[in-house]
Amino acid sequence: MTREVDERKKRAALRKLRKAAMLAEKGLGPPLSDWEREFLEEVEGRIEKFGSAFADPMKGAEGEALSSLQQAKLREIDKKARGKPSRGLQTRKPMGMKRKPVPRARDHDVEADEPEIAPEPPAKPKPTLVPASSLSPPEPGKITRLRQTKPRLTVIEGGAKKTEN
């Protein structure tokens, strides 16, 4: 069950796989693990046999030989084989966080030379525990139950009538 994959993309993927394996053999970086060597061999075999290393179209582009996750892992193995340090998982900042905010012009009353001193926020009182005996009793007629009881259902005679066909 082969997929329609562009021959150039197939050759490029095979070239990248073989180059990563060759660089790993040279020993520029740390040696590849058994899993990584097996990954390179299996993916290369699938590309040669089927034209693509993945079957699910949801995992990558239609004309590609490698899925997006396989491409990411291949890049990681290639960096490791070249001896470049891996950055690992990192969180990205939202797009608006890249630029520093530009200071705005102030009113003409405030001098630019005077440093602006922010007033201290008022101190918040700390919460204190109060014994239940000191609380006022509930007002008469108010429901004080926290848990609700199950509703009481009653059957009403003469509801919907069944019609016979």
C-alpha positions in Angstrom: 0.0 0.0 0.0 2.2 2.8 -1.3 1.3 6.5 -1.1 2.0 9.0 -3.8 5.1 10.7 -2.6 7.3 13.0 -4.6 10.5 11.2 -5.6 12.6 14.3 -4.7 11.2 14.4 -1.2 11.7 10.6 -0.9 15.4 10.9 -1.9 15.9 13.9 0.4 14.5 12.1 3.4 16.7 9.0 2.6 19.7 11.3 2.3 19.0 13.0 5.6 18.6 9.6 7.3 21.8 8.2 5.9 23.7 11.4 6.7 22.6 11.3 10.3 23.7 7.7 10.6 27.0 8.4 9.0 27.7 11.4 11.3 26.8 9.2 14.3 29.3 6.6 13.2 32.1 9.3 13.0 31.5 10.0 16.7 31.5 13.8 16.7 28.8 13.7 19.4 27.6 11.2 22.0 26.8 7.8 20.6 23.3 7.1 19.5 21.1 4.9 21.7 19.8 1.6 20.4 16.4 3.1 20.0 17.7 5.9 17.8 19.7 3.5 15.6 16.7 1.2 15.2 14.5 4.3 14.4 16.9 5.3 11.6 17.0 1.8 10.1 13.2 1.2 10.3 12.3 4.6 8.8 14.8 4.1 6.0 13.4 0.6 5.2 9.8 1.9 5.2 10.7 4.7 2.8 12.4 2.4 0.4 9.6 -0.2 0.5 6.5 2.0 0.7 7.7 5.4 -0.4 6.7 6.9 2.9 7.4 6.1 6.5 3.8 6.8 7.8 0.4 5.8 6.6 -2.0 8.1 8.5 -2.6 11.3 6.5 -3.4 13.1 9.7 0.3 12.8 10.9 1.9 14.7 8.1 1.6 16.4 4.8 0.3 14.4 1.9 3.3 14.4 -0.4 5.9 14.1 2.4 8.0 10.9 3.0 8.2 11.5 6.8 5.6 12.5 9.3 6.0 15.7 11.3 7.1 13.9 14.4 9.5 11.7 12.5 11.0 14.9 11.0 11.4 16.4 14.4 13.1 13.3 15.8 15.4 13.1 12.8 16.5 16.7 13.4 17.1 15.9 17.0 19.2 12.8 16.1 21.1 14.8 13.5 22.0 17.5 16.0 23.1 14.9 18.5 25.3 13.2 15.8 26.9 16.5 14.9 27.7 17.1 18.6 25.4 20.2 19.0 23.7 20.5 22.4 20.0 19.9 22.4 17.8 22.7 23.8 15.2 20.3 25.2 11.7 21.3 25.8 11.2 25.0 26.2 8.1 27.2 26.7 7.4 29.9 24.2 6.4 33.4 25.1 3.2 34.7 23.5 3.8 36.8 20.4 3.1 40.1 22.1 5.7 39.5 24.8 8.7 39.9 22.4 8.8 43.7 22.3 9.5 45.8 25.4 6.8 48.4 26.1 7.6 51.9 24.9 7.4 54.5 27.7 4.6 56.9 27.0 4.8 60.7 27.2 3.6 62.0 30.6 1.5 65.0 31.4 3.5 68.3 31.2 3.1 68.6 35.0 5.5 65.8 35.8 9.1 66.5 35.3 11.2 63.9 33.4 14.1 64.2 35.9 12.1 63.3 39.0 11.8 59.6 39.6 8.2 58.4 40.0 7.5 56.9 43.4 4.7 54.5 43.5 2.5 54.7 46.6 2.5 51.7 48.8 -0.7 49.7 48.6 -2.7 49.7 51.8 -2.0 46.8 54.1 -4.8 44.1 53.9 -6.0 42.8 57.2 -5.2 39.2 57.8 -8.2 36.9 58.1 -8.8 35.6 61.6 -10.7 32.5 62.8 -13.9 33.2 64.7 -15.4 30.5 67.0 -18.8 29.4 65.9 -20.3 30.2 69.3 -19.6 33.9 68.8 -21.6 34.1 65.6 -25.1 35.4 65.8 -28.0 32.9 65.6 -29.8 32.5 62.3 -32.9 34.5 61.7 -36.2 32.7 62.2 -37.8 31.5 59.0 -34.5 31.3 57.0 -33.4 27.9 55.8 -30.1 27.1 57.4 -29.6 23.7 55.8 -26.6 23.5 53.5 -27.5 20.2 51.9 -30.7 20.1 49.8 -33.1 17.2 50.1 -34.3 15.2 47.2 -37.4 16.6 45.6 -40.6 14.7 46.4 -42.3 13.5 43.2 -46.0 12.8 43.0 -48.0 11.2 40.2 -50.8 13.3 38.8 -53.9 11.3 37.7 -55.2 12.1 34.2 -52.0 13.1 32.5 -51.3 12.4 28.8 -53.8 10.0 27.4 -52.6 7.1 25.1 -54.4 6.9 21.8 -55.0 3.6 20.2 -54.4 3.1 16.5 
